[in-house]
């Protein structure tokens, strides 16, 4: 599938084949019969079933020979044809049905295959939003060998062959079923098409299919391609059950009347439109997770030593996986940074943090003047001189976090190592390969599988490290390096992401750079990083296969082309976004705050399912590529799959154990001299003890969103009676009460006051 082909002016005319469709643009590789059929039906005219307005857009719903269409037009500037129903046999009987108060139009369509019900909803005083939900009740057990795509751009004469534009982003794998495109000729503007895949779980389960790359297409035939079983001499027989209502499409379209013409503005518009589509969704229910209990279990398993911790040179080192791989610098720093945060939260350093820090010096190589990935005694099966670009800078970022918190040893090791890191950045002109030689800078692997790009988002994590050094030393050279790195990343558009957490740190770096320099271009570039990140998220809740046992909503796939969500990228992105949100202000797009805050909220819930003791044993892989799985140890699996494959195929990730400490310290808040803790799934931006038994809390999540706040009993102390009011004095009633916890649901953005007796 080529979802990014650009169609501009036609090349010099060539002799047309007599078989060429009249009016076919020379830039088009060809069109299907569905495009030609639509063109002819629009020319001949279709029967009108109803119409309604959508701001300055008009929507006319018509029936053709085999389909029901919603024709969305901007007067004199083209439009879109959205297919609502397709029945290969035709013979459609359509009539209006009684609509609910929130619907613009409801239709019932009877055909030989059964009854379709189509509901249209509109909203949006600012960005216009159209939602089309289609339900089918089959007349017989229904096999679906094929159904066409549902979205076609139209020129000002309603000709799908005359419209010119470009798809900027389309669904990747099992990520969100979205399509972001522009229609330039005529100047209709831009649109975001979002297929709510959650609504189609029953369809996927019944037909034994999955929506892998289902939304995309080849211009001008775009949109959703309903997955169907592979056809062969003996095709699978997995029908939709007769008489059972099932959703077959739940499309949300958001429109702008002009298309962005540069990367930063394009990213901003994408995030705005995605935020509008998100507000139309019904996110899964959030469940309270006791991350403190999980953190204590994880700490106990780390302190046992083997198989999580090994000894070399008389010091302790964390293993990457259970009984697999060698200790490396990135793994050590990831766990140390998380333990450091946990110790601060508890009010006393974690002993294990000090033990692990004592072994860090062995990673430093004075011959090359920097830290290496592996210890000097790494096995011969590893290339000790190979540097994975992001692996080099990520542990330096965690050193920077410790150094900024007053750790002099971390500061010294960071400053000893960073000159090499700067030389590498300049050597590669801030365009990093996948791997290179630590001594010679010779490239070992230049690009990823696409053959075009290396590690495109290392620029962001490098810039973040440079900003940390600038804040540590007040030396402007580091600020210049941060600028150079971010500037070099401009132009990657939706190809900016290599690995999810690096992209998140890039967004945080850009926003911090904007705060330091006040130059708006860095705020704008943060949107480019975020657009690439959210393009690679599963903004839907899969119930396919083993996915019914865990949550996928808002989970990022770990790499740009990865088939799975990974725990490390999950919680490290959460940490980066905490920094992003701390630098937000009124100038940041509200949709950006909404999406980032919602990612962090659902990360707290989704990450719980990476722990193998939470999943049924038959949902786990029989064998892992790295080490083994022990359900008795509180270390997370690396991999969960939106398509329901067995979890843990990569392994049980000890270096991901920092998740429990990070989530515990950000979601649970200690209250001095109170018999409880406060849990909140939004970041609490500020708090003030306004009385002996009163505390004021400020939340700064997304507009129109909600936050869950719980009063949680501390230890065995008695839980007091608690009351919660808004800043306006409105009482908030608990939505659930337990022996050890009182749960409230509040606005994600605003001030609330908690009192207790």
C-alpha positions in Angstrom: 0.0 0.0 0.0 1.3 3.4 -0.9 -0.4 5.9 1.3 1.9 8.9 0.7 1.8 9.4 -3.0 1.7 13.0 -4.0 -0.3 14.1 -7.0 0.7 17.5 -8.5 0.7 18.8 -12.0 0.6 16.1 -14.7 3.9 15.3 -16.6 4.2 16.0 -20.3 1.3 14.3 -22.1 1.9 10.9 -23.6 0.0 9.0 -26.2 -3.0 7.5 -24.3 -3.8 3.9 -24.6 -7.2 3.2 -26.1 -7.9 1.3 -22.9 -7.2 4.3 -20.7 -10.2 5.6 -18.8 -11.2 9.1 -20.1 -10.1 11.8 -17.7 -7.6 9.6 -15.9 -4.8 11.9 -14.6 -1.3 10.9 -15.9 0.0 10.8 -12.3 -2.5 8.2 -11.3 -1.1 4.6 -11.6 -4.7 3.4 -12.3 -8.0 3.2 -10.7 -10.4 0.4 -9.7 -13.8 -0.2 -11.1 -15.3 1.2 -7.9 -13.9 4.7 -8.7 -15.2 4.6 -12.3 -18.6 3.4 -11.1 -18.8 6.2 -8.6 -17.9 8.7 -11.3 -20.6 7.5 -13.6 -23.3 7.4 -10.9 -22.5 10.9 -9.9 -22.7 12.0 -13.5 -26.0 10.3 -13.9 -27.4 11.5 -10.6 -28.4 9.4 -7.5 -31.6 9.4 -5.5 -31.4 11.8 -2.6 -32.4 10.3 0.8 -31.7 13.3 3.0 -29.4 16.2 3.7 -28.0 18.4 6.5 -25.4 21.1 7.0 -22.1 20.9 8.8 -20.9 24.5 9.3 -20.0 25.8 5.8 -20.2 22.2 4.5 -23.2 20.5 3.0 -23.9 16.8 3.4 -26.2 15.1 0.9 -27.0 11.4 1.5 -27.9 9.5 -1.7 -28.4 5.9 -2.9 -26.8 4.5 -6.0 -26.9 1.1 -7.7 -25.1 -0.8 -4.9 -24.2 1.8 -2.3 -25.4 4.5 0.0 -23.2 7.6 -0.1 -22.7 10.8 2.0 -21.6 13.5 -0.4 -19.7 16.2 1.7 -19.1 19.4 -0.3 -17.6 22.8 0.2 -19.3 25.1 -2.3 -17.1 25.5 -5.4 -14.2 23.8 -3.7 -14.8 20.1 -4.1 -15.6 17.5 -1.5 -15.6 13.9 -0.4 -17.8 10.9 -1.1 -18.2 8.7 1.9 -19.6 5.2 1.4 -22.0 4.2 4.1 -23.4 0.9 2.8 -22.2 -1.5 0.1 -24.2 -4.4 -1.1 -22.7 -6.2 -4.1 -26.2 -7.4 -5.3 -27.7 -4.0 -5.1 -31.5 -4.0 -4.7 -31.4 -1.5 -1.8 -34.6 -0.4 -0.1 -33.9 2.8 1.8 -36.0 5.0 4.1 -35.6 7.5 6.9 -36.0 6.3 10.4 -36.8 8.2 13.6 -33.6 9.8 14.8 -32.4 10.6 18.3 -31.9 14.2 19.5 -28.1 14.0 18.8 -28.5 12.6 15.3 -28.7 14.7 12.1 -30.1 11.8 10.0 -30.9 8.1 10.5 -31.5 5.6 7.7 -32.6 2.0 7.5 -31.5 0.1 4.4 -33.0 -3.4 3.6 -31.3 -5.6 1.1 -30.8 -9.3 0.4 -27.9 -9.4 3.0 -30.0 -8.0 5.8 -30.7 -4.6 7.4 -28.2 -1.8 7.7 -28.9 1.1 10.1 -26.9 4.3 9.4 -26.7 7.2 11.9 -25.1 10.5 11.2 -24.1 12.9 14.0 -22.5 16.4 13.6 -20.8 18.7 16.1 -18.1 21.3 16.4 -18.5 25.1 16.4 -14.8 25.3 15.5 -13.5 22.3 13.6 -16.5 20.5 12.1 -16.9 16.9 12.9 -19.0 14.2 11.2 -19.6 10.8 12.7 -21.2 8.0 10.7 -22.0 4.7 12.5 -23.2 1.8 10.4 -24.8 -1.3 12.0 -25.7 -4.5 10.1 -28.1 -7.3 11.1 -27.4 -10.2 8.6 -30.3 -12.1 7.1 -28.2 -15.3 7.1 -24.8 -16.4 8.3 -22.9 -13.9 6.2 -19.5 -14.4 4.7 -17.7 -11.3 3.5 -15.1 -12.1 0.9 -14.5 -8.4 0.0 -15.8 -4.9 0.6 -14.4 -1.8 -1.0 -12.9 1.3 0.6 -15.3 4.0 1.6 -13.7 7.4 0.9 -13.1 9.2 -2.4 -12.1 12.9 -2.9 -14.1 14.8 -5.5 -13.3 17.8 -7.6 -15.7 20.7 -8.1 -17.5 18.7 -10.8 -18.0 15.7 -8.5 -15.3 13.8 -10.4 -13.0 11.5 -8.3 -10.5 11.4 -11.1 -10.0 15.2 -11.1 -9.2 15.8 -7.5 -5.5 16.3 -6.6 -4.1 16.0 -3.2 -1.8 14.1 -0.9 -2.1 11.6 2.0 0.2 12.7 4.8 -0.4 9.9 7.3 -2.2 6.5 7.2 -2.7 3.6 9.6 0.5 1.6 10.4 -0.1 -2.0 11.4 -2.5 -2.3 14.3 -2.2 1.4 15.3 -5.2 3.8 15.0 -7.3 3.5 11.9 -6.6 7.0 10.8 -6.0 8.9 7.5 -4.8 12.5 7.3 -4.8 14.1 3.9 -5.2 17.3 2.0 -7.2 18.1 -1.1 -5.4 20.9 -2.9 -7.2 21.0 -6.3 -9.8 22.1 -5.8 -8.9 23.8 -2.5 -11.2 21.8 -0.2 -8.7 21.9 2.7 -7.6 19.0 4.9 -9.4 16.2 6.6 -8.7 13.6 9.3 -10.6 10.3 8.8 -10.6 8.2 12.0 -12.2 4.8 12.1 -13.2 3.8 15.7 -11.8 0.3 15.5 -13.0 -0.4 19.1 -16.6 -0.5 17.8 -15.8 -3.3 15.3 -14.4 -5.9 17.8 -17.4 -8.1 17.3 -16.9 -8.1 13.5 -13.2 -9.0 13.9 -13.9 -11.8 16.3 -16.7 -13.3 14.2 -14.9 -13.1 10.9 -11.5 -14.1 12.4 -9.9 -11.0 10.9 -7.8 -8.1 12.2 -7.7 -4.4 11.0 -3.9 -4.5 10.2 -3.3 -1.4 8.0 -7.0 -1.3 7.2 -7.2 2.5 6.8 -5.1 4.0 4.0 -5.4 3.4 0.2 -4.1 4.7 -3.1 -5.4 8.1 -4.3 -8.3 8.6 -5.0 -9.6 5.4 -3.4 -9.0 5.9 0.3 -10.4 5.2 3.8 -11.3 1.9 5.5 -10.9 -1.4 3.8 -12.9 -3.8 6.0 -10.7 -6.8 6.7 -11.9 -10.1 5.1 -10.6 -13.6 5.3 -7.9 -14.5 2.8 -9.4 -16.0 -0.4 -8.2 -19.3 -1.9 -9.5 -22.5 -3.3 -10.8 -23.3 0.1 -11.4 -19.9 1.8 -12.0 -19.7 5.6 -15.6 -19.8 6.6 -16.1 -17.4 9.5 -19.4 -15.6 9.0 -21.2 -12.8 10.8 -24.0 -14.6 12.7 -27.5 -14.2 11.3 -29.8 -11.9 13.3 -27.1 -10.4 15.4 -26.5 -6.7 15.2 -22.9 -5.7 14.6 -21.1 -2.4 13.9 -19.4 -2.5 10.5 -18.2 1.1 10.4 -17.8 3.9 12.9 -16.1 6.7 11.0 -15.3 10.1 12.4 -14.2 12.9 10.0 -12.8 16.2 11.0 -12.4 19.1 8.5 -10.4 22.2 8.0 -11.0 24.7 5.2 -7.3 25.0 4.4 -4.4 22.6 4.2 -1.2 23.3 6.0 1.8 23.9 3.7 4.7 23.2 6.1 5.7 20.4 8.5 5.1 22.2 11.8 1.7 23.6 10.9 0.7 20.3 9.4 1.5 18.6 12.7 -0.4 21.2 14.7 -3.5 20.8 12.6 -3.2 17.0 12.8 -3.0 17.1 16.6 -5.9 19.6 16.7 -8.1 17.4 14.5 -7.1 14.2 16.4 -8.0 15.9 19.6 -11.5 16.7 18.1 -11.9 13.1 17.0 -10.7 11.8 20.4 -13.5 13.7 22.2 -16.0 11.7 20.1 -14.7 8.4 21.5 -15.7 6.6 24.7 -12.5 5.6 26.3 -12.4 2.4 28.4 -13.1 2.6 32.1 -10.1 3.4 34.2 -9.3 1.0 37.1 -7.3 1.9 40.2 -3.9 0.2 40.2 -1.8 -0.2 43.4 1.6 0.7 42.0 3.1 1.0 45.4 2.4 -2.7 46.1 3.8 -3.5 42.7 6.9 -1.4 43.3 7.6 -3.1 46.7 7.3 -6.5 45.1 9.6 -5.5 42.3 12.2 -4.1 44.7 12.1 -7.3 46.7 12.7 -9.4 43.6 15.6 -7.1 42.6 17.2 -7.4 46.0 17.2 -11.2 45.8 19.9 -10.9 43.2 20.0 -13.7 40.6 18.5 -14.0 38.0 17.9 -10.2 37.9 21.2 -9.0 39.3 24.7 -10.5 38.7 28.1 -9.8 40.0 31.1 -8.6 37.9 34.4 -7.0 39.2 33.0 -7.3 42.7 30.0 -5.0 41.9 26.3 -5.6 41.2 24.7 -5.2 37.7 21.2 -5.6 36.5 20.5 -8.0 33.7 18.4 -6.9 30.7 16.2 -10.0 30.6 15.6 -13.0 32.8 18.8 -15.1 32.5 19.6 -13.5 29.2 22.0 -10.9 27.6 24.8 -9.0 29.3 24.6 -6.1 31.7 24.8 -2.8 29.7 25.0 0.8 30.6 21.5 1.8 29.4 19.9 -0.9 31.5 21.8 0.2 34.7 20.9 3.8 34.3 17.2 3.1 33.6 16.8 1.1 36.8 19.0 3.4 38.9 17.0 6.5 37.8 13.7 4.8 38.7 15.1 3.7 42.1 16.4 7.2 42.8 12.9 8.6 42.2 11.4 6.0 44.5 13.9 6.7 47.2 13.0 10.4 47.1 9.3 9.6 47.2 9.8 7.3 50.2 12.0 9.8 52.0 15.0 7.6 52.2 17.4 6.3 49.5 17.0 2.8 48.3 20.0 0.7 49.3 20.1 -1.1 45.9 20.5 2.3 44.1 23.8 2.9 45.8 25.0 -0.7 45.1 24.3 -0.4 41.4 25.9 3.1 41.1 29.2 1.8 42.5 29.6 -0.3 39.4 29.0 2.4 36.8 32.7 3.4 36.5 33.5 0.1 34.7 31.5 1.3 31.7 33.8 4.2 31.2 36.7 3.6 28.7 39.5 6.2 29.1 41.0 5.2 25.7 38.0 6.6 23.8 37.0 9.0 26.5 33.4 7.9 27.0 31.1 5.2 28.4 30.6 2.0 26.5 27.5 -0.1 26.2 29.0 -3.2 27.7 31.4 -4.1 30.5 35.0 -4.9 29.5 34.4 -8.6 30.0 31.4 -8.9 27.6 31.3 -12.2 25.7 32.8 -12.7 22.2 29.3 -13.1 20.8 28.9 -9.3 21.1 30.6 -6.6 19.1 32.0 -4.5 21.9 32.8 -1.6 19.6 29.3 -1.3 18.1 27.3 1.7 19.2 23.5 1.8 18.8 22.9 5.5 18.4 20.1 5.9 20.9 21.7 3.5 23.4 24.6 5.8 23.7 22.6 9.0 24.7 19.8 7.5 26.7 21.9 6.6 29.8 23.5 10.0 29.6 20.0 11.5 29.9 19.5 9.6 33.1 22.9 10.7 34.4 21.7 14.2 33.7 18.6 13.7 35.7 20.7 12.5 38.7 23.2 15.3 38.2 20.5 18.0 38.2 19.2 16.4 41.4 22.6 17.0 43.1 24.5 13.7 42.4 28.1 14.8 41.9 29.3 11.4 40.7 26.7 11.3 38.0 27.7 14.8 37.0 31.4 13.8 36.7 30.7 10.8 34.6 28.4 12.7 32.3 30.9 15.5 31.8 33.7 13.0 31.1 31.6 11.3 28.4 29.8 14.0 26.6 32.6 15.5 24.5 32.7 12.2 22.6 28.9 12.3 22.2 29.2 15.8 20.7 32.0 14.7 18.3 29.7 11.8 17.1 26.8 14.2 16.5 28.9 16.6 14.5 30.6 13.7 12.6 27.2 12.5 11.4 26.0 16.0 10.9 23.1 15.2 13.3 21.8 12.5 11.1 22.5 9.3 13.1 22.8 5.8 11.6 21.4 2.7 13.3 24.9 1.5 14.5 28.5 2.6 14.1 32.0 1.9 15.4 32.9 3.6 18.7 36.5 4.1 17.6 36.3 5.0 14.0 32.8 6.3 13.5 32.5 3.9 10.6 28.9 3.0 9.9 27.9 -0.6 10.6 24.1 -0.2 9.8 23.1 3.0 8.1 19.3 2.7 7.8 16.4 0.8 9.0 14.4 -1.6 6.8 12.9 1.1 4.7 16.4 1.9 3.3 15.8 5.7 3.8 16.2 6.7 7.4 18.5 6.0 10.3 17.5 6.7 13.9 15.5 9.9 13.1 14.5 10.8 16.6 17.9 10.6 18.3 18.1 14.3 17.5 15.5 14.8 20.2 17.1 12.8 23.0 20.5 14.4 22.1 18.9 17.8 22.4 17.4 17.0 25.7 20.9 15.9 27.1 22.4 19.1 25.8 19.7 21.2 27.5 20.5 19.3 30.8 24.2 20.1 30.4 23.3 23.8 29.7 21.3 23.9 32.9 24.1 22.2 34.8 27.0 24.4 33.5 25.3 27.5 32.0 27.6 27.0 29.0 26.0 28.2 25.8 27.8 25.6 23.6 25.4 23.0 24.8 22.4 25.2 23.9 23.9 25.6 20.4 24.2 21.9 20.1 20.5 21.4 21.1 19.4 23.9 18.5 21.6 22.3 15.8 20.1 18.8 16.6 16.5 20.0 16.5 17.0 22.0 13.3 18.5 19.0 11.6 15.4 17.0 12.3 13.0 19.4 10.6 11.5 18.0 7.4 10.9 14.3 8.4 7.2 14.9 8.7 5.4 11.7 9.8 8.6 9.7 9.4 10.2 11.4 12.4 9.6 8.6 14.8 12.1 5.8 15.1 11.3 4.7 18.7 8.4 5.9 20.7 10.2 7.1 23.9 12.9 8.9 21.9 10.2 10.8 20.1 8.6 11.7 23.4 11.9 13.1 24.8 12.3 15.0 21.5 9.0 16.7 22.1 10.1 17.5 25.7 13.4 18.9 24.4 11.6 21.2 21.9 9.3 22.6 24.5 12.1 23.2 27.0 14.1 24.9 24.2 11.2 27.1 23.5 10.9 28.1 27.2 14.7 28.9 27.3 14.9 30.8 24.0 11.3 32.0 23.6 11.6 31.1 19.9 8.2 29.9 18.7 9.8 27.5 16.1 10.7 25.1 18.9 7.2 25.0 20.3 6.0 24.3 16.7 8.6 21.6 16.3 7.4 19.9 19.4 4.1 19.3 17.6 6.0 17.5 14.8 7.4 15.1 17.4 4.0 14.6 19.0 2.2 14.1 15.7 4.6 11.3 14.8 4.2 9.8 18.3 0.4 9.8 18.3 0.3 8.5 14.7 2.0 5.4 16.1 -0.5 4.8 18.9 -3.3 2.3 19.2 -6.1 4.7 20.1 -8.6 1.9 20.3 -9.3 -1.0 22.7 -8.7 -4.4 21.0 -10.5 -7.5 22.1 -8.9 -9.7 19.4 -7.4 -13.0 20.7 -5.3 -12.6 23.8 -5.9 -8.9 23.8 -9.2 -9.5 25.6 -7.0 -10.1 28.7 -5.2 -6.7 28.6 -5.8 -3.1 27.6 -4.4 -1.5 24.4 -6.0 2.0 24.4 -3.5 4.7 23.7 -0.6 2.3 23.7 2.3 3.3 21.3 4.0 0.6 19.3 7.6 0.7 20.4 9.2 1.3 17.0 8.0 3.0 13.8 7.2 -0.5 12.3 7.0 -2.7 15.4 4.0 -5.1 15.8 3.9 -4.7 19.5 3.6 -2.3 22.4 6.6 -2.4 24.9 6.7 -1.6 28.5 10.0 0.4 28.4 8.7 2.8 25.7 5.4 2.9 27.6 6.8 4.2 30.9 9.7 6.2 29.5 7.4 8.1 27.3 5.3 8.7 30.4 8.3 10.2 32.1 9.2 12.4 29.1 5.6 13.7 28.9 5.6 14.6 32.5 8.4 17.0 31.7 6.6 18.2 28.6 3.4 19.0 30.6 5.5 20.8 33.3 6.6 23.3 30.6 3.1 23.8 29.1 1.3 27.1 29.4 -1.6 28.8 27.7 0.4 29.0 24.4 0.3 25.2 24.0 -2.5 23.9 21.9 -5.4 22.6 24.1 -5.6 19.4 22.0 -1.9 18.8 22.7 -2.4 19.0 26.4 -5.5 16.7 26.1 -3.7 14.0 24.1 -0.5 14.0 26.2 -2.4 14.0 29.5 -4.7 11.2 28.3 -1.7 9.2 27.2 -0.3 9.4 30.6 -3.6 8.6 32.3 -4.2 5.4 30.4 -0.5 4.5 30.6 -1.1 4.0 34.4 -3.8 1.5 33.7 -2.5 -0.2 30.5 1.0 -0.9 31.9 -0.4 -3.1 34.7 -1.0 -5.9 32.2 2.6 -6.3 31.2 3.2 -8.2 34.4 2.9 -12.0 33.7 1.1 -12.7 37.0 -1.8 -10.6 35.8 -2.3 -12.5 32.6 -3.6 -16.1 32.3 -0.9 -18.5 31.6 -2.3 -19.5 28.2 -1.9 -15.9 27.0 1.9 -16.1 27.4 4.3 -17.2 24.8 5.6 -20.7 25.1 9.1 -19.6 24.4 10.8 -16.1 24.5 13.6 -14.9 22.2 15.5 -13.5 25.2 15.6 -15.6 28.3 12.5 -17.1 29.9 9.3 -16.0 31.7 8.8 -16.5 35.5 5.3 -15.5 36.5 6.4 -15.4 40.2 8.8 -12.5 39.6 7.4 -9.0 39.4 9.2 -8.0 36.2 7.2 -7.0 33.2 7.0 -8.6 29.8 8.5 -6.6 27.0 5.7 -7.1 24.5 1.9 -7.0 24.2 0.1 -7.2 20.9 -2.9 -5.4 19.5 -3.8 -8.3 17.3 -3.8 -10.7 20.3 -0.7 -12.7 19.7 0.8 -14.4 22.8 2.5 -11.9 25.1 6.1 -12.1 26.1 7.5 -13.4 22.8 10.6 -11.1 23.2 11.0 -11.8 26.9 10.6 -10.7 30.5 12.2 -7.3 30.6 14.1 -6.6 33.8 15.3 -3.2 32.5 11.6 -2.4 32.3 11.1 -2.9 36.0 11.5 0.8 36.6 7.9 1.1 35.4 6.5 0.2 38.8 8.7 2.8 40.6 7.9 5.6 38.0 4.1 5.0 38.1 4.1 4.7 41.9 5.9 8.0 42.5 3.8 10.0 40.0 0.3 8.6 40.8 0.4 8.2 44.6 0.9 11.3 46.8 1.9 11.3 50.5 0.0 13.6 52.8 1.9 14.6 55.9 0.2 13.6 59.2 -2.8 12.1 57.4 -3.9 8.4 57.5 -4.2 8.2 53.8 -2.4 8.8 50.5 -4.0 10.5 47.4 -4.0 8.6 44.1 -4.7 10.6 40.9 -4.4 9.5 37.3 -3.6 13.0 36.2 -0.5 14.9 37.2 -1.1 17.2 40.2 0.6 20.4 39.2 0.5 22.0 42.6 -0.9 21.4 46.1 -1.2 23.5 49.2 -2.1 22.4 52.7 -4.8 25.0 53.5 -5.7 23.7 56.9 -5.0 20.9 59.4 -7.4 18.6 57.5 -7.7 20.4 54.1 -5.6 20.4 51.0 -6.0 22.2 47.7 -5.0 20.4 44.5 -4.5 21.8 41.0 -5.0 19.5 38.0 -4.1 20.6 34.5 -5.3 17.8 32.2 -7.2 18.0 29.0 -10.3 20.1 28.5 -13.6 18.1 28.6 -11.7 15.1 30.2 -12.1 13.6 33.6 -9.6 12.4 36.2 -9.9 9.7 38.9 -8.9 10.7 42.4 -8.8 8.3 45.3 -8.3 8.6 49.0 -6.3 5.5 49.8 -5.8 4.2 53.4 -2.2 4.2 54.5 -1.2 0.9 56.0 -3.6 -0.3 58.6 -4.7 3.1 59.7 -8.4 4.0 59.7 -9.7 5.6 56.6 -11.3 9.0 57.5 -14.5 10.5 56.1 -13.4 12.6 53.1 -15.2 15.3 51.2 -14.3 16.9 47.9 -15.5 20.2 46.4 -14.6 22.1 43.3 -13.1 25.6 43.4 -16.6 26.9 42.8 -17.8 25.1 46.0 -19.7 22.3 44.2 -19.6 19.0 46.1 -18.2 16.0 44.3 -19.9 12.7 45.3 -17.8 9.5 45.5 -18.6 7.1 42.7 -17.3 4.1 44.6 -16.4 3.4 48.3 -14.4 0.5 49.6 -12.9 -0.5 53.0 -9.5 1.0 52.1 -10.4 3.5 49.4 -12.8 6.2 48.3 -13.0 7.0 44.6 -14.0 10.3 43.1 -14.3 11.4 39.4 -13.5 15.1 38.8 -12.7 17.4 35.9 -9.1 16.8 34.6 -8.5 20.6 34.5 -9.2 22.7 37.5 -8.8 23.2 41.3 -10.4 20.9 43.9 -10.3 21.0 47.7 -10.1 17.8 49.8 -11.1 17.8 53.4 -11.3 15.0 56.0 -12.3 14.5 59.6 
